[in-house]
Amino acid sequence: MHARIATADERARIWPLITARYRNYAGYQERTSRQLPVVLLEPPAPGDAR
């Protein structure tokens, strides 16, 4: 598995889905000055030895 931070466009699309299901994330985002990262998990590419 490969983890990466979502791009700005991916985050803009995914963040509303996250906060609709897990409302505490929206409240936490409002209380902090940093942008909470969205981490995406992707399967390894074929032949990747990870």
N, CA and C atoms as an extended XYZ file, in Angstrom:
150
Properties=species:S:1:pos:R:3:atomname:S:1:resname:S:1:resid:I:1 pbc="F F F"
N         0.848       -1.173        0.000 N   MET     1
C         0.000        0.000        0.000 CA  MET     1
C         0.891        1.232        0.000 C   MET     1
N         0.479        2.228       -0.712 N   HIS     2
C         1.208        3.495       -0.802 CA  HIS     2
C         0.295        4.605       -0.276 C   HIS     2
N         0.791        5.392        0.662 N   ALA     3
C         0.003        6.507        1.211 CA  ALA     3
C         0.541        7.817        0.644 C   ALA     3
N        -0.380        8.708        0.312 N   ARG     4
C         0.017       10.035       -0.160 CA  ARG     4
C        -1.030       11.052        0.260 C   ARG     4
N        -0.606       12.297        0.340 N   ILE     5
C        -1.509       13.406        0.667 CA  ILE     5
C        -2.288       13.776       -0.591 C   ILE     5
N        -3.576       13.964       -0.460 N   ALA     6
C        -4.416       14.339       -1.598 CA  ALA     6
C        -3.989       15.702       -2.151 C   ALA     6
N        -4.093       15.847       -3.455 N   THR     7
C        -3.844       17.145       -4.072 CA  THR     7
C        -4.973       18.100       -3.663 C   THR     7
N        -4.792       19.370       -3.957 N   ALA     8
C        -5.817       20.371       -3.620 CA  ALA     8
C        -7.150       20.034       -4.308 C   ALA     8
N        -7.102       19.611       -5.553 N   ASP     9
C        -8.331       19.263       -6.279 CA  ASP     9
C        -8.999       18.020       -5.678 C   ASP     9
N        -8.190       17.014       -5.344 N   GLU    10
C        -8.744       15.806       -4.731 CA  GLU    10
C        -9.369       16.127       -3.386 C   GLU    10
N        -8.665       16.955       -2.593 N   ARG    11
C        -9.187       17.318       -1.271 CA  ARG    11
C       -10.504       18.078       -1.395 C   ARG    11
N       -10.564       18.998       -2.360 N   ALA    12
C       -11.796       19.773       -2.565 CA  ALA    12
C       -12.978       18.866       -2.884 C   ALA    12
N       -12.727       17.763       -3.566 N   ARG    13
C       -13.792       16.820       -3.921 CA  ARG    13
C       -14.117       15.878       -2.769 C   ARG    13
N       -13.092       15.431       -2.029 N   ILE    14
C       -13.278       14.407       -1.004 CA  ILE    14
C       -13.681       14.980        0.357 C   ILE    14
N       -13.170       16.154        0.712 N   TRP    15
C       -13.412       16.705        2.055 CA  TRP    15
C       -14.900       16.812        2.392 C   TRP    15
N       -15.752       17.305        1.496 N   PRO    16
C       -17.190       17.361        1.829 CA  PRO    16
C       -17.796       15.984        2.112 C   PRO    16
N       -17.304       14.951        1.462 N   LEU    17
C       -17.799       13.592        1.725 CA  LEU    17
C       -17.387       13.133        3.118 C   LEU    17
N       -16.159       13.464        3.504 N   ILE    18
C       -15.662       13.089        4.831 CA  ILE    18
C       -16.460       13.804        5.913 C   ILE    18
N       -16.623       15.113        5.772 N   THR    19
C       -17.302       15.881        6.817 CA  THR    19
C       -18.802       15.599        6.880 C   THR    19
N       -19.385       15.158        5.784 N   ALA    20
C       -20.802       14.775        5.818 CA  ALA    20
C       -21.003       13.511        6.652 C   ALA    20
N       -20.032       12.642        6.607 N   ARG    21
C       -20.150       11.378        7.345 CA  ARG    21
C       -19.580       11.469        8.760 C   ARG    21
N       -18.497       12.213        8.908 N   TYR    22
C       -17.812       12.336       10.197 CA  TYR    22
C       -17.782       13.818       10.577 C   TYR    22
N       -18.844       14.293       11.167 N   ARG    23
C       -19.034       15.722       11.424 CA  ARG    23
C       -17.974       16.335       12.341 C   ARG    23
N       -17.359       15.542       13.197 N   ASN    24
C       -16.336       16.086       14.093 CA  ASN    24
C       -15.134       16.652       13.334 C   ASN    24
N       -14.855       16.115       12.148 N   TYR    25
C       -13.730       16.627       11.373 CA  TYR    25
C       -13.961       18.077       10.963 C   TYR    25
N       -15.173       18.423       10.576 N   ALA    26
C       -15.472       19.799       10.182 CA  ALA    26
C       -15.273       20.741       11.365 C   ALA    26
N       -15.736       20.338       12.534 N   GLY    27
C       -15.551       21.167       13.724 CA  GLY    27
C       -14.093       21.321       14.090 C   GLY    27
N       -13.329       20.242       13.982 N   TYR    28
C       -11.897       20.312       14.284 CA  TYR    28
C       -11.198       21.230       13.294 C   TYR    28
N       -11.561       21.141       12.014 N   GLN    29
C       -10.948       22.000       11.003 CA  GLN    29
C       -11.209       23.472       11.320 C   GLN    29
N       -12.388       23.788       11.812 N   GLU    30
C       -12.721       25.170       12.153 CA  GLU    30
C       -11.917       25.680       13.345 C   GLU    30
N       -11.517       24.782       14.241 N   ARG    31
C       -10.805       25.187       15.456 CA  ARG    31
C        -9.292       25.240       15.303 C   ARG    31
N        -8.775       24.825       14.163 N   THR    32
C        -7.327       24.829       13.971 CA  THR    32
C        -6.957       25.733       12.801 C   THR    32
N        -5.753       26.243       12.831 N   SER    33
C        -5.311       27.129       11.749 CA  SER    33
C        -4.687       26.348       10.594 C   SER    33
N        -4.342       25.090       10.828 N   ARG    34
C        -3.725       24.304        9.757 CA  ARG    34
C        -4.794       23.561        8.968 C   ARG    34
N        -4.484       23.235        7.734 N   GLN    35
C        -5.416       22.435        6.940 CA  GLN    35
C        -5.170       20.967        7.263 C   GLN    35
N        -6.224       20.268        7.648 N   LEU    36
C        -6.098       18.850        7.941 CA  LEU    36
C        -5.835       18.095        6.637 C   LEU    36
N        -4.825       17.254        6.624 N   PRO    37
C        -4.527       16.527        5.383 CA  PRO    37
C        -5.520       15.393        5.151 C   PRO    37
N        -5.758       15.114        3.901 N   VAL    38
C        -6.515       13.938        3.502 CA  VAL    38
C        -5.485       12.973        2.921 C   VAL    38
N        -5.362       11.823        3.544 N   VAL    39
C        -4.376       10.829        3.111 CA  VAL    39
C        -5.084        9.762        2.293 C   VAL    39
N        -4.561        9.523        1.115 N   LEU    40
C        -5.121        8.519        0.221 CA  LEU    40
C        -4.225        7.288        0.224 C   LEU    40
N        -4.836        6.120        0.268 N   LEU    41
C        -4.107        4.856        0.187 CA  LEU    41
C        -4.331        4.258       -1.186 C   LEU    41
N        -3.231        3.884       -1.817 N   GLU    42
C        -3.308        3.320       -3.156 CA  GLU    42
C        -2.560        1.997       -3.193 C   GLU    42
N        -3.062        1.046       -3.964 N   PRO    43
C        -2.337       -0.220       -4.085 CA  PRO    43
C        -1.018        0.020       -4.815 C   PRO    43
N        -0.037       -0.806       -4.576 N   PRO    44
C         1.239       -0.635       -5.283 CA  PRO    44
C         1.074       -0.897       -6.777 C   PRO    44
N         1.922       -0.272       -7.553 N   ALA    45
C         1.908       -0.499       -8.994 CA  ALA    45
C         2.399       -1.924       -9.274 C   ALA    45
N         1.938       -2.536      -10.336 N   PRO    46
C         2.425       -3.886      -10.671 CA  PRO    46
C         3.949       -3.881      -10.749 C   PRO    46
N         4.572       -4.837      -10.110 N   GLY    47
C         6.018       -4.947      -10.123 CA  GLY    47
C         6.713       -4.119       -9.077 C   GLY    47
N         5.944       -3.321       -8.300 N   ASP    48
C         6.524       -2.509       -7.226 CA  ASP    48
C         6.843       -3.419       -6.059 C   ASP    48
N         8.045       -3.347       -5.533 N   ALA    49
C         8.489       -4.270       -4.485 CA  ALA    49
C         8.118       -3.817       -3.077 C   ALA    49
N         7.262       -2.850       -2.921 N   ARG    50
C         6.896       -2.368       -1.583 CA  ARG    50
C         6.100       -3.354       -0.826 C   ARG    50
